[in-house]
């Protein structure tokens, strides 16, 4: 078990640029989640996948955000035309979905800073 | 919508003593899960303990235990024999039964736990 891996750890970009983050879940986990955490707050749910299917999207996920999980393995989260308010830690988590009580395991996160 | 409230932004405890972190939640669901996660500074979120709402027995994991009061919608975390390594942000989280749809966790704002040596 190598844990949930996220890349990059830090991303600094100018307002208006596009950014893409990657998440590699624990290998046997079929569920994958994205959260956003701003300073001093708890994580907020953005979206989740079961295998390759995106089953739920939060209202926080504006049209500028898109997430994919091709082949049900790694996932990418893309933010287009970044804004100052997008500055946050983006957390990925994965879980075994076959049993409902399985907890989510989190990665280290990608910290996004918008200049 | 479900909400999770942690009313203590910060708590401080002497090493080796016991501390209790509070959490209340609001839901209309009868079947759900509750979790406490620990987030050390600049490190990943780690699951501390979980409770299934249909179980009346309070969960226990070594020095960590919960007091789950379903009717009061309260889910407090007790840390016994506090250690320096327990210092972190602690988040209470709720997840409804996946048969109901959304599977994302709803988190509280967190409690910053300080351990005094």
Interface residues (C-beta under 8 A of the other chain):
Chain A: X3 X4 X31 X33 X35 X40 X41 X42 X43 X44 X45 X46 X47 X48 X55 X56 X58 X91 X93 X97 X100 X101 X103 X104 X105 X106 X107 X108 X109
Chain B: X4 X33 X35 X37 X43 X44 X45 X46 X47 X50 X52 X91 X93 X97 X98 X99 X101 X102 X103 X104 X105 X106 X107 X108 X109 X110
